[in-house]
Amino acid sequence: MVNDINNDFIDDIDPDDLDDDDNASDKDDADTLANKKAQEQAQKNLLARKRIDELMEKKRLKELLDDSEDW
Protein backbone atom coordinates (compact mmCIF):
# COMPACT_ATOMS: atom_id res chain seq x y z
CA MET A 1 0.00 0.00 0.00
CA VAL A 2 2.73 2.46 0.89
CA ASN A 3 4.55 1.50 -2.28
CA ASP A 4 1.44 2.30 -4.37
CA ILE A 5 1.23 5.77 -2.83
CA ASN A 6 4.86 6.50 -3.67
CA ASN A 7 4.37 5.33 -7.26
CA ASP A 8 1.31 7.53 -7.69
CA PHE A 9 3.22 10.49 -6.33
CA ILE A 10 6.05 9.95 -8.81
CA ASP A 11 3.55 9.62 -11.65
CA ASP A 12 1.97 12.94 -10.69
CA ILE A 13 5.25 14.87 -11.06
CA ASP A 14 5.42 16.85 -14.27
CA PRO A 15 8.94 16.82 -15.76
CA ASP A 16 8.42 20.39 -16.98
CA ASP A 17 8.09 21.56 -13.37
CA LEU A 18 11.54 20.26 -12.54
CA ASP A 19 13.31 22.55 -14.99
CA ASP A 20 11.94 25.92 -13.94
CA ASP A 21 13.46 28.77 -15.97
CA ASP A 22 12.48 31.33 -13.33
CA ASN A 23 14.72 29.64 -10.78
CA ALA A 24 17.58 29.53 -13.28
CA SER A 25 17.07 33.22 -14.04
CA ASP A 26 17.03 34.07 -10.33
CA LYS A 27 20.24 32.11 -9.85
CA ASP A 28 21.88 33.94 -12.77
CA ASP A 29 20.80 37.28 -11.31
CA ALA A 30 22.20 36.32 -7.91
CA ASP A 31 25.48 35.18 -9.50
CA THR A 32 25.69 38.42 -11.48
CA LEU A 33 25.05 40.49 -8.38
CA ALA A 34 27.60 38.48 -6.40
CA ASN A 35 30.18 38.94 -9.16
CA LYS A 36 29.49 42.67 -9.27
CA LYS A 37 29.88 42.94 -5.47
CA ALA A 38 33.11 40.92 -5.64
CA GLN A 39 34.48 43.20 -8.37
CA GLU A 40 33.57 46.30 -6.38
CA GLN A 41 35.28 44.89 -3.28
CA ALA A 42 38.35 43.94 -5.31
CA GLN A 43 38.52 47.50 -6.67
CA LYS A 44 38.25 48.94 -3.14
CA ASN A 45 40.98 46.57 -1.96
CA LEU A 46 43.21 47.62 -4.83
CA LEU A 47 42.74 51.31 -4.04
CA ALA A 48 43.39 50.68 -0.35
CA ARG A 49 46.55 48.72 -1.14
CA LYS A 50 47.75 51.52 -3.42
CA ARG A 51 47.12 54.10 -0.68
CA ILE A 52 48.97 51.98 1.89
CA ASP A 53 51.93 51.62 -0.47
CA GLU A 54 51.99 55.40 -1.03
CA LEU A 55 51.96 56.07 2.72
CA MET A 56 54.71 53.52 3.35
CA GLU A 57 56.84 55.08 0.62
CA LYS A 58 56.22 58.55 2.07
CA LYS A 59 57.26 57.31 5.52
CA ARG A 60 60.38 55.67 4.08
CA LEU A 61 61.38 58.85 2.27
CA LYS A 62 60.76 60.93 5.35
CA GLU A 63 63.07 58.66 7.37
CA LEU A 64 65.73 58.91 4.67
CA LEU A 65 65.53 62.70 4.59
CA ASP A 66 65.39 63.12 8.36
CA ASP A 67 68.82 64.39 9.33
CA SER A 68 68.08 65.20 12.99
CA GLU A 69 70.35 62.35 14.09
CA ASP A 70 73.23 63.81 12.09
CA TRP A 71 73.44 66.90 14.29
Secondary structure, 3 states (H helix, E strand, C coil): CHHHHHHHHHHHCCHHHHCCHHHHHHHHHHHHHHHHHHHHHHHHHHHHHHHHHHHHHHHHHHHHHCCHHHC
